[in-house]
C-alpha cells in the first residue's frame, strides 16, 4: 500500500503497463505535477483519443507525466441511483483501451455524493490542486463538472489562469458515418451497437468494439451439440443487440477467429443474457481465463428454432459465414 492512497498503486490486472490509482488523497508517486486528460472516456472513442493525445503533447512540452482522470461509476448512474447507461467500456475495458493509446496511468475517482456535491471551484481546488497537484488539464469541448454541471471549459480555463496550470480544450471531432460527417460521441456509438451495427460503431470509436470478461460455466449444451462455447456474463448495462456476430477472441494474448451469440437463448432456456463464443479450430480449457472478444461484423438476429437439430443446422451456417467474414477482414 502506498502512503496517501485509498487504494494501492498497482498495475491493472490483465492490462500490462497501466497503473490504476483509485481516490488518491495526495499526488501518487510518479504522477506529481501530471498533465491530466479529464472525462468519463466511455468507449475511448476518436474524440477521446484526440483529448488524450493533446494531454500527452502538453506533458511532453512541460516535461511532466501524463494520466487520465476519470470517474466510476458513470455520473449518470449515480444520479439515477441505478445503472442507466450502456457502458461501452466498463472499468477494465476502459483500462485496456487507454493502455493501447500508450498511457501509463489512469486515476479513478469514485463518483459519489461527496464528489457530486463539490462546486466547480471546490473540484479544482480539492481534486486537481490538493490531491493531484496538476500542471495542466485537457478536456473536450462539451466537458462539464462540479455541482449542477456549473464548471464549463471556459470556467476551467479561467481557473487555470488563476491557479497556475495550463488548460487546453479540444473542439468537436467528426467521423464519416454513412458518407456524412457526424460528431463523435458515446451516445451515437451506443445507438449503433443497440442496432447491432458494429461497423458504424467502429467508425465512431476508431477501433473495433470489444468486451472483456472471465469465462464462466454454462449448461455445456454447446459441447453436446458439437460446438463448445466459452461463456461470458457481460456488464449488466450492455445493450448490444441480441444476435450472432463474427468475432476475434484473444486468449492469453493470442488472437483466434470465432463466432459469438449474445442473447437469452430462446430455443433453450430464454435465460439471462450471455455471450457464448465458439472459437474456430480451438481446443483447450478456458474456464477462469479472461478473454477479450472483438466484434467484427453482424451475421443475423437471435432466433428461436423448432428443434435442437434446426439450431445445429443454423450454427453450421453461422460458422461458415463467420469464416468468410473473418477471412475478408484478415483477422
C-alpha positions as YAML, in Angstrom:
chain: A
units: angstrom
residues:
- id: 1
  name: UNK
  ca: [0.00, 0.00, 0.00]
- id: 2
  name: UNK
  ca: [1.31, 3.44, -0.90]
- id: 3
  name: UNK
  ca: [1.00, 6.14, 1.76]
- id: 4
  name: UNK
  ca: [-1.66, 8.74, 0.98]
- id: 5
  name: UNK
  ca: [-3.75, 6.50, -1.28]
- id: 6
  name: UNK
  ca: [-7.11, 4.99, -0.54]
- id: 7
  name: UNK
  ca: [-6.20, 2.15, -2.89]
- id: 8
  name: UNK
  ca: [-2.90, 0.61, -3.93]
- id: 9
  name: UNK
  ca: [-0.73, 1.93, -6.73]
- id: 10
  name: UNK
  ca: [-0.62, -1.24, -8.77]
- id: 11
  name: UNK
  ca: [-0.76, -2.37, -12.39]
- id: 12
  name: UNK
  ca: [-4.33, -3.03, -13.51]
- id: 13
  name: UNK
  ca: [-4.89, -6.81, -13.65]
- id: 14
  name: UNK
  ca: [-4.78, -8.14, -17.21]
- id: 15
  name: UNK
  ca: [-3.62, -4.74, -18.55]
- id: 16
  name: UNK
  ca: [0.18, -4.81, -18.75]
- id: 17
  name: UNK
  ca: [1.92, -1.47, -18.39]
- id: 18
  name: UNK
  ca: [-1.02, 0.50, -16.99]
- id: 19
  name: UNK
  ca: [-1.10, 1.75, -13.40]
- id: 20
  name: UNK
  ca: [-4.52, 2.45, -11.89]
- id: 21
  name: UNK
  ca: [-4.87, 4.70, -8.83]
- id: 22
  name: UNK
  ca: [-8.18, 4.96, -7.00]
- id: 23
  name: UNK
  ca: [-9.17, 8.02, -4.93]
- id: 24
  name: UNK
  ca: [-5.70, 9.36, -4.14]
- id: 25
  name: UNK
  ca: [-5.50, 11.83, -1.26]
- id: 26
  name: UNK
  ca: [-2.09, 13.15, -2.32]
- id: 27
  name: UNK
  ca: [-0.29, 13.05, -5.68]
- id: 28
  name: UNK
  ca: [0.60, 9.41, -6.44]
- id: 29
  name: UNK
  ca: [4.33, 8.72, -6.66]
- id: 30
  name: UNK
  ca: [5.45, 9.23, -10.23]
- id: 31
  name: UNK
  ca: [2.44, 11.40, -11.09]
- id: 32
  name: UNK
  ca: [3.46, 14.57, -9.26]
- id: 33
  name: UNK
  ca: [2.60, 17.60, -11.37]
- id: 34
  name: UNK
  ca: [0.94, 15.47, -14.04]
- id: 35
  name: UNK
  ca: [-0.99, 16.72, -17.01]
- id: 36
  name: UNK
  ca: [-4.43, 15.10, -16.87]
- id: 37
  name: UNK
  ca: [-6.99, 14.41, -19.57]
- id: 38
  name: UNK
  ca: [-10.32, 14.63, -17.72]
- id: 39
  name: UNK
  ca: [-13.57, 12.90, -18.64]
- id: 40
  name: UNK
  ca: [-15.69, 9.77, -18.43]
- id: 41
  name: UNK
  ca: [-14.00, 8.37, -21.56]
- id: 42
  name: UNK
  ca: [-16.68, 5.71, -22.06]
- id: 43
  name: UNK
  ca: [-15.72, 3.88, -25.24]
- id: 44
  name: UNK
  ca: [-12.36, 5.67, -25.55]
- id: 45
  name: UNK
  ca: [-13.51, 6.84, -28.98]
- id: 46
  name: UNK
  ca: [-11.89, 9.05, -31.63]
- id: 47
  name: UNK
  ca: [-12.74, 12.23, -29.77]
- id: 48
  name: UNK
  ca: [-11.32, 10.87, -26.53]
- id: 49
  name: UNK
  ca: [-8.14, 9.86, -28.35]
- id: 50
  name: UNK
  ca: [-7.67, 13.45, -29.54]
- id: 51
  name: UNK
  ca: [-8.14, 14.76, -25.98]
- id: 52
  name: UNK
  ca: [-5.63, 12.24, -24.65]
- id: 53
  name: UNK
  ca: [-3.18, 12.98, -27.47]
- id: 54
  name: UNK
  ca: [-3.34, 16.69, -26.61]
- id: 55
  name: UNK
  ca: [-2.66, 15.89, -22.96]
- id: 56
  name: UNK
  ca: [0.34, 13.77, -23.91]
- id: 57
  name: UNK
  ca: [1.69, 16.59, -26.11]
- id: 58
  name: UNK
  ca: [1.28, 19.10, -23.27]
- id: 59
  name: UNK
  ca: [3.00, 16.72, -20.85]
- id: 60
  name: UNK
  ca: [5.97, 16.31, -23.21]
- id: 61
  name: UNK
  ca: [6.24, 20.09, -23.60]
- id: 62
  name: UNK
  ca: [6.24, 20.59, -19.82]
- id: 63
  name: UNK
  ca: [8.40, 17.57, -19.08]
- id: 64
  name: UNK
  ca: [5.67, 16.12, -16.85]
- id: 65
  name: UNK
  ca: [3.90, 12.74, -16.59]
- id: 66
  name: UNK
  ca: [0.51, 12.24, -18.21]
- id: 67
  name: UNK
  ca: [-2.57, 10.47, -16.88]
- id: 68
  name: UNK
  ca: [-6.28, 10.15, -17.49]
- id: 69
  name: UNK
  ca: [-8.59, 11.35, -14.72]
- id: 70
  name: UNK
  ca: [-11.90, 9.52, -14.91]
- id: 71
  name: UNK
  ca: [-14.87, 8.56, -12.75]
- id: 72
  name: UNK
  ca: [-16.60, 5.36, -11.62]
- id: 73
  name: UNK
  ca: [-19.48, 4.70, -11.59]
- id: 74
  name: UNK
  ca: [-20.69, 6.76, -14.52]
- id: 75
  name: UNK
  ca: [-22.16, 10.01, -13.12]
- id: 76
  name: UNK
  ca: [-25.49, 9.34, -14.86]
- id: 77
  name: UNK
  ca: [-25.78, 6.05, -12.96]
- id: 78
  name: UNK
  ca: [-25.01, 7.80, -9.69]
- id: 79
  name: UNK
  ca: [-27.69, 10.44, -10.15]
- id: 80
  name: UNK
  ca: [-30.27, 7.86, -11.28]
- id: 81
  name: UNK
  ca: [-29.48, 5.62, -8.32]
- id: 82
  name: UNK
  ca: [-29.20, 2.64, -10.64]
- id: 83
  name: UNK
  ca: [-27.39, 1.63, -13.85]
- id: 84
  name: UNK
  ca: [-28.95, 3.53, -16.75]
- id: 85
  name: UNK
  ca: [-26.02, 3.99, -19.13]
- id: 86
  name: UNK
  ca: [-25.00, 1.31, -21.63]
- id: 87
  name: UNK
  ca: [-21.32, 1.20, -20.68]
- id: 88
  name: UNK
  ca: [-19.23, 0.83, -23.81]
- id: 89
  name: UNK
  ca: [-16.13, 0.30, -21.70]
- id: 90
  name: UNK
  ca: [-16.68, -0.74, -18.09]
- id: 91
  name: UNK
  ca: [-13.62, -0.02, -15.97]
- id: 92
  name: UNK
  ca: [-11.48, -2.98, -17.06]
- id: 93
  name: UNK
  ca: [-12.20, -2.45, -20.77]
- id: 94
  name: UNK
  ca: [-11.54, 1.28, -20.37]
- id: 95
  name: UNK
  ca: [-8.13, 0.46, -18.88]
- id: 96
  name: UNK
  ca: [-7.35, -1.83, -21.83]
- id: 97
  name: UNK
  ca: [-8.31, 0.85, -24.37]
- id: 98
  name: UNK
  ca: [-6.30, 3.55, -22.57]
- id: 99
  name: UNK
  ca: [-3.23, 1.33, -22.37]
- id: 100
  name: UNK
  ca: [-3.43, 0.84, -26.13]
- id: 101
  name: UNK
  ca: [-3.16, 4.59, -26.58]
- id: 102
  name: UNK
  ca: [0.16, 4.43, -24.75]
- id: 103
  name: UNK
  ca: [-0.99, 5.82, -21.43]
- id: 104
  name: UNK
  ca: [0.78, 4.62, -18.32]
- id: 105
  name: UNK
  ca: [-1.68, 5.77, -15.64]
- id: 106
  name: UNK
  ca: [-5.42, 6.03, -15.01]
- id: 107
  name: UNK
  ca: [-6.61, 7.93, -11.94]
- id: 108
  name: UNK
  ca: [-10.13, 6.92, -10.92]
- id: 109
  name: UNK
  ca: [-12.26, 8.97, -8.56]
- id: 110
  name: UNK
  ca: [-15.34, 7.38, -7.05]
- id: 111
  name: UNK
  ca: [-18.34, 9.38, -8.17]
- id: 112
  name: UNK
  ca: [-20.41, 9.55, -5.01]
- id: 113
  name: UNK
  ca: [-22.46, 12.11, -3.10]
- id: 114
  name: UNK
  ca: [-19.33, 13.83, -1.78]
- id: 115
  name: UNK
  ca: [-17.74, 14.25, -5.20]
- id: 116
  name: UNK
  ca: [-21.05, 15.19, -6.82]
- id: 117
  name: UNK
  ca: [-21.56, 17.86, -4.17]
- id: 118
  name: UNK
  ca: [-18.34, 19.73, -4.89]
- id: 119
  name: UNK
  ca: [-18.76, 23.05, -6.64]
- id: 120
  name: UNK
  ca: [-16.67, 23.61, -9.74]
- id: 121
  name: UNK
  ca: [-14.20, 25.71, -7.75]
- id: 122
  name: UNK
  ca: [-14.04, 23.10, -4.98]
- id: 123
  name: UNK
  ca: [-13.34, 20.40, -7.58]
- id: 124
  name: UNK
  ca: [-10.46, 22.47, -8.95]
- id: 125
  name: UNK
  ca: [-9.00, 23.21, -5.54]
- id: 126
  name: UNK
  ca: [-9.58, 19.85, -3.82]
- id: 127
  name: UNK
  ca: [-9.16, 17.33, -6.64]
- id: 128
  name: UNK
  ca: [-6.95, 18.98, -9.23]
- id: 129
  name: UNK
  ca: [-4.72, 21.05, -6.94]
- id: 130
  name: UNK
  ca: [-4.60, 19.49, -3.47]
- id: 131
  name: UNK
  ca: [-4.95, 15.82, -4.31]
- id: 132
  name: UNK
  ca: [-3.22, 15.74, -7.71]
- id: 133
  name: UNK
  ca: [-1.20, 18.98, -7.94]
- id: 134
  name: UNK
  ca: [-1.64, 19.04, -11.69]
- id: 135
  name: UNK
  ca: [0.41, 21.20, -14.03]
- id: 136
  name: UNK
  ca: [-2.10, 21.02, -16.86]
- id: 137
  name: UNK
  ca: [-5.54, 19.76, -17.87]
- id: 138
  name: UNK
  ca: [-7.10, 18.87, -21.22]
- id: 139
  name: UNK
  ca: [-10.85, 18.43, -21.72]
- id: 140
  name: UNK
  ca: [-13.33, 18.12, -24.56]
- id: 141
  name: UNK
  ca: [-15.50, 20.99, -25.76]
- id: 142
  name: UNK
  ca: [-18.59, 19.58, -24.01]
- id: 143
  name: UNK
  ca: [-16.98, 18.70, -20.67]
- id: 144
  name: UNK
  ca: [-18.78, 20.00, -17.57]
- id: 145
  name: UNK
  ca: [-18.02, 19.35, -13.93]
- id: 146
  name: UNK
  ca: [-18.94, 20.38, -10.41]
- id: 147
  name: UNK
  ca: [-22.31, 20.65, -8.69]
- id: 148
  name: UNK
  ca: [-25.06, 21.32, -11.19]
- id: 149
  name: UNK
  ca: [-22.52, 20.92, -14.03]
- id: 150
  name: UNK
  ca: [-21.62, 24.57, -13.42]
- id: 151
  name: UNK
  ca: [-17.98, 24.05, -14.38]
- id: 152
  name: UNK
  ca: [-17.57, 24.67, -18.12]
- id: 153
  name: UNK
  ca: [-14.45, 24.58, -20.30]
- id: 154
  name: UNK
  ca: [-14.33, 28.39, -20.04]
- id: 155
  name: UNK
  ca: [-14.50, 28.15, -16.25]
- id: 156
  name: UNK
  ca: [-11.62, 25.66, -16.27]
- id: 157
  name: UNK
  ca: [-9.54, 27.99, -18.46]
- id: 158
  name: UNK
  ca: [-10.15, 30.85, -16.03]
- id: 159
  name: UNK
  ca: [-9.36, 28.65, -13.04]
- id: 160
  name: UNK
  ca: [-6.13, 27.53, -14.66]
- id: 161
  name: UNK
  ca: [-5.10, 31.14, -15.20]
- id: 162
  name: UNK
  ca: [-5.81, 31.93, -11.52]
- id: 163
  name: UNK
  ca: [-4.16, 28.85, -10.07]
- id: 164
  name: UNK
  ca: [-1.23, 28.47, -12.43]
- id: 165
  name: UNK
  ca: [-1.95, 25.37, -14.52]
- id: 166
  name: UNK
  ca: [-2.35, 25.12, -18.28]
- id: 167
  name: UNK
  ca: [-5.70, 24.27, -19.85]
- id: 168
  name: UNK
  ca: [-6.49, 23.10, -23.37]
- id: 169
  name: UNK
  ca: [-9.98, 22.50, -24.73]
- id: 170
  name: UNK
  ca: [-10.35, 20.13, -27.69]
- id: 171
  name: UNK
  ca: [-13.04, 21.02, -30.18]
- id: 172
  name: UNK
  ca: [-15.61, 18.68, -31.73]
- id: 173
  name: UNK
  ca: [-14.18, 15.67, -33.60]
- id: 174
  name: UNK
  ca: [-16.06, 14.44, -36.69]
- id: 175
  name: UNK
  ca: [-16.16, 10.99, -38.26]
- id: 176
  name: UNK
  ca: [-17.54, 9.85, -41.62]
- id: 177
  name: UNK
  ca: [-20.71, 7.89, -40.89]
- id: 178
  name: UNK
  ca: [-22.72, 6.78, -43.90]
- id: 179
  name: UNK
  ca: [-21.00, 9.29, -46.17]
- id: 180
  name: UNK
  ca: [-21.62, 12.34, -43.99]
- id: 181
  name: UNK
  ca: [-19.60, 13.84, -41.11]
- id: 182
  name: UNK
  ca: [-21.01, 13.23, -37.66]
- id: 183
  name: UNK
  ca: [-19.80, 14.39, -34.28]
- id: 184
  name: UNK
  ca: [-18.11, 11.57, -32.41]
- id: 185
  name: UNK
  ca: [-19.72, 10.89, -29.07]
- id: 186
  name: UNK
  ca: [-20.54, 7.90, -26.92]
- id: 187
  name: UNK
  ca: [-24.32, 8.23, -27.39]
- id: 188
  name: UNK
  ca: [-24.09, 7.70, -31.16]
- id: 189
  name: UNK
  ca: [-21.90, 4.65, -30.60]
- id: 190
  name: UNK
  ca: [-24.40, 3.18, -28.14]
- id: 191
  name: UNK
  ca: [-27.20, 3.69, -30.67]
- id: 192
  name: UNK
  ca: [-25.22, 1.86, -33.34]
- id: 193
  name: UNK
  ca: [-24.47, -1.10, -31.08]
- id: 194
  name: UNK
  ca: [-28.08, -1.33, -29.91]
- id: 195
  name: UNK
  ca: [-28.88, -1.89, -33.60]
- id: 196
  name: UNK
  ca: [-26.07, -4.46, -33.97]
- id: 197
  name: UNK
  ca: [-24.25, -2.07, -36.31]
- id: 198
  name: UNK
  ca: [-20.71, -2.81, -35.20]
- id: 199
  name: UNK
  ca: [-19.24, -1.30, -38.38]
- id: 200
  name: UNK
  ca: [-20.69, 2.16, -37.67]
- id: 201
  name: UNK
  ca: [-19.55, 1.77, -34.07]
- id: 202
  name: UNK
  ca: [-16.04, 1.07, -35.40]
- id: 203
  name: UNK
  ca: [-16.06, 4.28, -37.46]
- id: 204
  name: UNK
  ca: [-17.10, 6.31, -34.41]
- id: 205
  name: UNK
  ca: [-14.77, 4.60, -31.96]
- id: 206
  name: UNK
  ca: [-11.74, 4.45, -34.21]
- id: 207
  name: UNK
  ca: [-11.32, 0.83, -33.14]
- id: 208
  name: UNK
  ca: [-13.44, -2.30, -33.02]
- id: 209
  name: UNK
  ca: [-15.96, -2.60, -30.20]
- id: 210
  name: UNK
  ca: [-14.74, -5.18, -27.70]
- id: 211
  name: UNK
  ca: [-15.68, -6.67, -24.35]
- id: 212
  name: UNK
  ca: [-13.64, -8.43, -21.71]
- id: 213
  name: UNK
  ca: [-14.68, -10.96, -19.11]
- id: 214
  name: UNK
  ca: [-13.95, -14.14, -17.25]
- id: 215
  name: UNK
  ca: [-15.11, -17.42, -18.75]
- id: 216
  name: UNK
  ca: [-17.92, -18.87, -16.63]
- id: 217
  name: UNK
  ca: [-19.63, -22.25, -16.59]
- id: 218
  name: UNK
  ca: [-22.77, -22.64, -18.68]
- id: 219
  name: UNK
  ca: [-25.11, -25.53, -19.41]
- id: 220
  name: UNK
  ca: [-22.45, -27.17, -21.60]
- id: 221
  name: UNK
  ca: [-25.15, -27.75, -24.25]
- id: 222
  name: UNK
  ca: [-22.83, -26.43, -26.95]
- id: 223
  name: UNK
  ca: [-20.39, -29.23, -26.22]
- id: 224
  name: UNK
  ca: [-23.18, -31.77, -26.65]
- id: 225
  name: UNK
  ca: [-24.15, -30.17, -29.96]
- id: 226
  name: UNK
  ca: [-20.58, -30.27, -31.24]
- id: 227
  name: UNK
  ca: [-19.92, -26.55, -30.78]
- id: 228
  name: UNK
  ca: [-18.41, -25.97, -27.32]
- id: 229
  name: UNK
  ca: [-18.58, -22.35, -26.24]
- id: 230
  name: UNK
  ca: [-16.75, -20.07, -23.84]
- id: 231
  name: UNK
  ca: [-19.36, -18.10, -21.95]
- id: 232
  name: UNK
  ca: [-19.05, -14.54, -20.63]
- id: 233
  name: UNK
  ca: [-21.58, -12.71, -18.48]
- id: 234
  name: UNK
  ca: [-21.23, -9.15, -19.79]
- id: 235
  name: UNK
  ca: [-21.68, -5.99, -17.78]
- id: 236
  name: UNK
  ca: [-25.39, -5.76, -16.86]
- id: 237
  name: UNK
  ca: [-25.58, -2.38, -18.61]
- id: 238
  name: UNK
  ca: [-24.75, -3.92, -22.01]
- id: 239
  name: UNK
  ca: [-27.48, -3.29, -24.58]
- id: 240
  name: UNK
  ca: [-25.72, -4.74, -27.59]
- id: 241
  name: UNK
  ca: [-28.35, -6.13, -29.96]
- id: 242
  name: UNK
  ca: [-29.09, -9.80, -29.41]
- id: 243
  name: UNK
  ca: [-27.74, -11.78, -32.31]
- id: 244
  name: UNK
  ca: [-24.87, -13.63, -33.92]
- id: 245
  name: UNK
  ca: [-21.55, -11.92, -34.67]
- id: 246
  name: UNK
  ca: [-18.24, -12.73, -36.34]
- id: 247
  name: UNK
  ca: [-15.61, -12.04, -33.69]
- id: 248
  name: UNK
  ca: [-11.94, -12.18, -32.86]
- id: 249
  name: UNK
  ca: [-11.04, -13.67, -29.48]
- id: 250
  name: UNK
  ca: [-7.84, -13.01, -27.56]
- id: 251
  name: UNK
  ca: [-6.77, -15.94, -25.34]
- id: 252
  name: UNK
  ca: [-3.57, -15.39, -23.34]
- id: 253
  name: UNK
  ca: [-2.58, -12.72, -25.84]
- id: 254
  name: UNK
  ca: [-3.15, -14.94, -28.88]
- id: 255
  name: UNK
  ca: [-5.89, -13.97, -31.34]
- id: 256
  name: UNK
  ca: [-8.36, -16.55, -32.66]
- id: 257
  name: UNK
  ca: [-11.29, -16.38, -35.04]
- id: 258
  name: UNK
  ca: [-14.73, -17.08, -33.68]
- id: 259
  name: UNK
  ca: [-18.48, -16.75, -33.90]
- id: 260
  name: UNK
  ca: [-20.45, -15.41, -30.93]
- id: 261
  name: UNK
  ca: [-24.06, -15.39, -29.85]
- id: 262
  name: UNK
  ca: [-25.28, -12.69, -27.50]
- id: 263
  name: UNK
  ca: [-28.74, -13.08, -26.07]
- id: 264
  name: UNK
  ca: [-31.13, -15.17, -23.99]
- id: 265
  name: UNK
  ca: [-31.01, -18.47, -25.94]
- id: 266
  name: UNK
  ca: [-34.79, -18.66, -26.71]
- id: 267
  name: UNK
  ca: [-34.50, -22.17, -28.18]
- id: 268
  name: UNK
  ca: [-33.01, -23.50, -24.95]
- id: 269
  name: UNK
  ca: [-34.00, -21.57, -21.82]
- id: 270
  name: UNK
  ca: [-34.64, -17.86, -22.53]
- id: 271
  name: UNK
  ca: [-32.40, -17.10, -19.56]
- id: 272
  name: UNK
  ca: [-30.25, -14.12, -18.54]
- id: 273
  name: UNK
  ca: [-28.21, -12.50, -21.34]
- id: 274
  name: UNK
  ca: [-24.98, -14.36, -22.03]
- id: 275
  name: UNK
  ca: [-22.21, -14.05, -24.61]
- id: 276
  name: UNK
  ca: [-21.38, -17.53, -25.97]
- id: 277
  name: UNK
  ca: [-18.27, -17.76, -28.13]
- id: 278
  name: UNK
  ca: [-17.36, -20.68, -30.34]
- id: 279
  name: UNK
  ca: [-13.66, -20.33, -31.14]
- id: 280
  name: UNK
  ca: [-12.87, -21.79, -34.54]
- id: 281
  name: UNK
  ca: [-10.30, -24.58, -34.70]
- id: 282
  name: UNK
  ca: [-9.51, -24.35, -30.99]
- id: 283
  name: UNK
  ca: [-9.45, -26.81, -28.13]
- id: 284
  name: UNK
  ca: [-8.48, -26.21, -24.53]
- id: 285
  name: UNK
  ca: [-9.78, -25.39, -21.06]
- id: 286
  name: UNK
  ca: [-10.78, -21.73, -20.84]
- id: 287
  name: UNK
  ca: [-12.64, -21.68, -17.52]
- id: 288
  name: UNK
  ca: [-11.45, -18.85, -15.32]
- id: 289
  name: UNK
  ca: [-9.49, -17.16, -18.10]
- id: 290
  name: UNK
  ca: [-10.03, -13.51, -19.04]
- id: 291
  name: UNK
  ca: [-11.00, -13.23, -22.71]
- id: 292
  name: UNK
  ca: [-11.18, -10.18, -24.93]
- id: 293
  name: UNK
  ca: [-13.84, -10.51, -27.60]
- id: 294
  name: UNK
  ca: [-13.75, -8.08, -30.54]
- id: 295
  name: UNK
  ca: [-16.85, -7.69, -32.69]
- id: 296
  name: UNK
  ca: [-16.01, -7.67, -36.40]
- id: 297
  name: UNK
  ca: [-19.41, -7.92, -38.11]
- id: 298
  name: UNK
  ca: [-23.07, -8.75, -37.66]
- id: 299
  name: UNK
  ca: [-24.40, -12.05, -39.02]
- id: 300
  name: UNK
  ca: [-28.07, -12.33, -38.00]
- id: 301
  name: UNK
  ca: [-30.58, -11.68, -35.21]
- id: 302
  name: UNK
  ca: [-31.17, -14.13, -32.38]
- id: 303
  name: UNK
  ca: [-33.91, -16.63, -33.28]
- id: 304
  name: UNK
  ca: [-35.99, -19.36, -31.68]
- id: 305
  name: UNK
  ca: [-35.79, -22.68, -33.52]
- id: 306
  name: UNK
  ca: [-38.31, -25.52, -33.53]
- id: 307
  name: UNK
  ca: [-35.70, -28.10, -32.52]
- id: 308
  name: UNK
  ca: [-32.08, -28.52, -31.49]
- id: 309
  name: UNK
  ca: [-31.45, -30.13, -34.87]
- id: 310
  name: UNK
  ca: [-32.63, -26.96, -36.61]
- id: 311
  name: UNK
  ca: [-30.43, -24.93, -34.28]
- id: 312
  name: UNK
  ca: [-27.36, -27.01, -35.15]
- id: 313
  name: UNK
  ca: [-28.04, -26.58, -38.88]
- id: 314
  name: UNK
  ca: [-28.17, -22.82, -38.38]
- id: 315
  name: UNK
  ca: [-24.98, -22.83, -36.28]
- id: 316
  name: UNK
  ca: [-23.19, -24.63, -39.10]
- id: 317
  name: UNK
  ca: [-24.28, -21.87, -41.47]
- id: 318
  name: UNK
  ca: [-23.24, -19.17, -38.96]
- id: 319
  name: UNK
  ca: [-19.78, -20.71, -38.66]
- id: 320
  name: UNK
  ca: [-19.31, -20.70, -42.43]
- id: 321
  name: UNK
  ca: [-20.44, -17.09, -42.67]
- id: 322
  name: UNK
  ca: [-18.10, -16.11, -39.83]
- id: 323
  name: UNK
  ca: [-15.16, -17.82, -41.57]
- id: 324
  name: UNK
  ca: [-15.92, -15.87, -44.77]
- id: 325
  name: UNK
  ca: [-16.24, -12.54, -42.97]
- id: 326
  name: UNK
  ca: [-13.11, -13.03, -40.90]
- id: 327
  name: UNK
  ca: [-11.19, -14.22, -43.94]
- id: 328
  name: UNK
  ca: [-12.07, -11.00, -45.78]
- id: 329
  name: UNK
  ca: [-11.22, -8.94, -42.70]
- id: 330
  name: UNK
  ca: [-7.87, -10.74, -42.38]
- id: 331
  name: UNK
  ca: [-8.42, -11.23, -38.66]
...
